[in-house]
């Protein structure tokens, strides 16, 4: 498995984790559907991801 594939899997895991957290916190599912971009979701909820491969230094 390539490094890129590992990063993509990690991001998917983090998005699932964030969605579960939002659901547990009582946020509406539509919030995630309307704003699927995790950076914007972070901005409007204050729940930021600890790892964002889009902002990772380029190898």
C-alpha positions, 0 to 999 in steps of 0.5 A, a space after each residue: 500500500 502506497 503512502 498516498 493510499 494510507 493517507 486517504 484511508 486515514 482521512 476517511 477514518 478521521 471523517 467518519 470519526 468526526 461525523 460520529 462525534 457530531 452525531 453524538 453531540 446532537 448536530 444535524 446530519 444535514 450539517 455534514 451533508 451541506 458542508 462536506 468539506 472538513 475545513 469548513 465544517 471545522 470552521 463552523 463547528 470548532 471541531 477541527 481535525 488533528 490531521 489534514 493531508 491537504 495541508 500536509 507538507 508535500 513530499 
